[in-house]
Amino acid sequence: VTRPFSVGDFIESSSVSGTVLSIQILYTALNTADNKRVMVPNNHLATSHIINYSIEPYRRVDKIYSVAYGTDVQKVKEILMNIVVSNEKILEDRGVMLGVSKHNESSVDFDLKVWVKREDYFEVSYGLNEAVIEVFEEKGIEIPYPHREIRIRSEEKMQ
């Protein structure tokens, strides 16, 4: 009743994350994502924040996509929604959030939030990134990078 996780759950504490293999009297055994065995003292887990990624059946994928200033906002929103609709693993009935979230120095950021089944999280997350790159290139949408303009004045002109 008082345990925030069970064997088989994927958890994250302040210093480590992994799948719980066993919960013993003094230690909890975790397997990390890169297959390392970590023994975490239970007193550490008892006093740390713990994120349990396995307890809920759904997760939200949060993405930010940047475009160059001057890009048609409605066109970008339409492209992103078409990508969402074409991905059958995105649970549209749980809601989709999409909008301009920030004006940066070199870009306008679009915030996209979609819901997926827990087991589809990484596939959808990576798939969205790949699809956005492909469609943005196809539609001529520029993904900007920071620009710096440097002007050098010679001493002769300054005198």
N, C-alpha and C positions, 0 to 999 in steps of 0.2 A: 504494500500500500504506500509506503513512504519512499520507494525507489523511483527516481525520475527516469530510469532506463532499465532495459532487460537485455538478456543475452540475445544477440542478433541485431540489436539497434546500432545505427551509426550515430555516434555522439561526438561532440566537440567540447572540450573544456578550455581553460585559459592557456594550456600549454601543449595539448595534443588532441588529435582527432582520429577516430577509427571505429571499426566494428567491434562491439563487445563480444568477446569469446567466453569469458567466465567472470563471475563475481565471487571472490573468495573472502575470507575473514579480513585479511589485511590489504589485499591488492585486488584490482580489477585488471584483467588482461584484455588488451585491445590489439587488433591488427590494423595497421595504418593502410591508407589507400595504396601505398607502394610496397605493401606486404612485409612490413616490419612488425615484430611483436613488441609491444610496450606494456610494461607492468606499472600501473599508476596506483600509488597509495590511496586507499579509500578515504583517508582523512583529507587528502588534497581535493578529491572529488566532492566531499561533503562540504567543503568551504569555498568551492569555486562555482562560477556560473557554468551551467551545462546546457548546451543546445542539443536537443534530440531531433535529428532529421528524419527519424523513422516512425515517429508516433502518429503523425497526421497523414491521411491518405493523399492529400494534395499539397503542392508547393507552388509558389508564385515565382515566375521567371521575370526578373527586372533587368531591362536593357536600356542603354542610352546610345542613340545613334546621332552623329554629328554631320551636318551638311554646311556647305559654304553659304555665306550671306548672299542674298539675291536669289536663292533657290525658292521656287514656288512651294509654300507651306502646304497647301491643299494637295499638291501633287505628291509630296513626300508622305503625307498622311494616307493618301489613297494607296500608294505603293506598299507601305508598311501593313495596312489593313488587308491588302490582297495576299501578302505573304502569310499573315496570321490565318486568314480564311482557308488558304490552300494547305495548311498543316493540320492534318486530322488529329494529331495528338494534343493540340491546344484545345482546351475546354472553354469554348466561347460562352456557354451558358453560365459559367461562373464569373463572367465579366472580363472585358478588355479595357485597359486604360491606355490612352494615347494622346499626347499633346506636347507642345513646346515647353520644355522645362527650364531652359537657360539660354541667355545670350552671352557667349564667351567672346574673347578677343578675336578669334579667328573662325568661329562657327556658331551655328544655332543648334542646340541640342534638343532632340526629341526623346521623350521618356515613353517607353513601351512596357506595359506590365500585363502578363498573361498567366493563366493558371493551367497546370498540367498535373497528371498523376505523378506521384512521388517517383516512381520508377522511370518516368520519361523525362525527368528534369534535365539531365546533361545532354541527352540527344536533342531535345528541343532547344536548349540554350545554344549549343554549338550550331545546330541547324539554322537557327534564326540569323546568327552572325554570317554564316556562309551565304545564305539566301540574300541577305541585304547587300553584301558586297557584289554578288553577281547581278542583281537587279539594278542597283545603283549604277554600276558600270554600263549595263545595257541601256539604261534610260538617260545616261549622261549626267547623273547627279554626282557632284564633286564631294568626296570625303576629304575635308581640309586637314591641314596640319599647321602648326603655328608658324607664322612668318615674322621675320625681324628685318627691318630695314636699317642698314648702317651707312651713315654718311661720314666720309673722311674729308676734312678740310686741310689743305696744305697751309703752311705758315706764310708762304708768299702772299696768298689771298687775304690773310688775316691782317697784314700790316698796312 
